[in-house]
Amino acid sequence: MKSLGCTEIINCCLTKIICSSDVSHIHYTITTSFPASPQFSSFSLTIKPSWSFFPLSVSVPKTSNFPETIWFKKFPFPFIMVKKIVKGPTGSSKVKEQWRKVYDGIAKMREGIEAPVDVEGASTLADQTLEPRLVRYQTLIGLLLSSQTKDPVTAKTIEKLQSRGLTPERMAEISVEDLAEEIYGVSFHNNKAKYIKKTSQILLEKYNGDVPNDFKKVIALPGIGPKMAHLFLQICFDRTEGIAVDTHVHRISNRLGWAKSKNPIETMKQLQELLPKKLWGEVNELLVGFGQTICTAKKPKCNECDIVKLCPYYKSKHKD
């Protein structure tokens, strides 16, 4: 299955089993290529008689197992053809229906907890006394360095670079080896040194040393992924074009049942289907801080969490 909550065609077969004693109905069984799953509350089956151009839609409640048996009214010609089966719309499952309550619960917990992202996150790294183009540049470099690196380490590394001159001009001239030594401590420092140097050269050659206000142009820079590009535009231009999904947002979204995905890109798409756009800009910092303090990757502090009664992950670990 693809993203939760979206409408899509599902491979299936509809087999006529037997005519009932009631001649006004025909008995059919649906067999599907996937198992029943808690996130699906119903399926919409659209069928079309061979003699009609008008489809008939039937809601099929979810049961614990397939095949699912349903009944249709008999038509003058008993032959019925399957048109398609689609998944229920966004918000059809119980988990999706209560997302707002869960979201507000996390927001309330975050009000009383200061997380590393609040004091050392990407929005805090640039020297705000500098000219705007350098503020944007330092924000971008901070985001690049932050990948798979803890916020305190990123902040310390940015401070070191700032003390020596964190400008596109200097970064374009410094050797990759020297730059790798300066940023030693962040993950993948050798690769990031190459990205920083190349990105700085591109910015000088194409954009007069500034970072463009364009998602496609930002994401085209070496070492910059969707999460970084979305955060950059939010921080520097107050533009929200998508949800920035990092390891915390990905993990928590899947634990809460807001997404069912294997990578951040899939999570981003599913979250954008679930959450209203007005929340896209704030959900990253909200969930990152929650993931840093309570819903941690290893040994989450469920005993300190106020939403455990609404959490599928918690329920799966405490079935008794």
Secondary structure, 3 states (H helix, E strand, C coil): CCCCCCCCECCEEEEEEEECCCCCEEEEEEEECCCCCCCCCEEEEEEEECCCCCCEEEEEECCCCCCEEEEEECCCCCCEEEEEEEECCCCCCHHHHCHHHHHHHHHHHHHCCCCHHHHHCHHHCCCCCCCHHHHHHHHHHHHHHHCCCCHHHHHHHHHHHHHHCCCHHHHHHCCHHHHHHHCCCCCCHHHHHHHHHHHHHHHHHHHCCCCCCCHHHHHCCCCCCHHHHHHHHHHHHCCCCCCCCCHHHHHHHHHHCCCCCCCHHHHHHHHHHHCCHHHHHHHHHHHHHHHHHCCCCCCCCHHHCCCHHHCHHHHHHCCC
